[in-house]
């Protein structure tokens, strides 16, 4: 298994170089058509929209490296947000309501993990089903009614700032650094690549594949719960349609960043670049044309382009 990280590193740098060129080209084009968009003040103001997406890409990167997927992450976020709102509305202290939201997120992820790891149902089927189930549960228990009026101390979690970054931004920086170290330097990271490269061989080599998958999906749900708390604090509203469609952006950012949907390849720095491209593309389209339909089309094109770019990079790696 020692050859896997080396292959991954070789693949990573070529792919990331392409992403850097794409990002530079996008910002260069933006500075030409909309000079105000690339100003520091504008970029700092627009960055408040990206941290929730960025946070959820970290566990998704781990999952996709193992050749899995979690389509239910946005629905888990919605159910966690509704849990927070209803608990607070029922009179629970905001800290307890937030803890309940995170616990519900982790439980939703664990349910996915049990089906994937213990029952060995394909993660696409499992999370497609729970995507609908969790969103439906959020709609049902909240009766589609929003909850607002959260205390000021709680709102500071989503609206505050420290040295130019909100708490969610600093949390993402810490998680991204930790994830990068895990994938590049720790045995657990090597096990993830081994599972994605050849799950059967990983089992025969003594890797606890089932336990690792259960942990990854639980972490994905837990991060969705944490993100729900941050998103509710940012918007001062908890409702069942929160995060609708966000799973597409999360998966697109991870795959665009070089993580192979077939498993065995990927890294956090590429994911960060993928998040940057998705964010800047979305914000530029909204800034220039203000058409949600155009944004959806471009995000879909980016997802297809990311898969093709991934295949191109794999072909270059094999040729080298």
ABEGO torsion letter per residue (X at the ends): XAAAAAAAAAAAAAAAAAAAAAAAAAAAAAAAABAAAABAAAAAAAAAAAAAAAAAAAAAAAAAAAGBBBAAAAAAAAAAAAAAAAAAAAGBBAAAAAAAAAAAAAAAAAAAAAAAAAAGBBAAAAAAAAAAAAAAAAAAAAGGBBBBGBBAAAAAAAABBBGGBBAAAAAAAAAAAAAAAAAAABAAAAAAAAAAABAAAAAAAGBBAAAAAAAAAAAAAAAAAAAAAAAAAAAGBBBAABGBGAAAAAAAAAAAAGBBAAEGBEBAAAAAAAAAAAAAAAAAAAAAAGBAAAAAAAAAAAAAAAAAAAAAAAAAAAAX
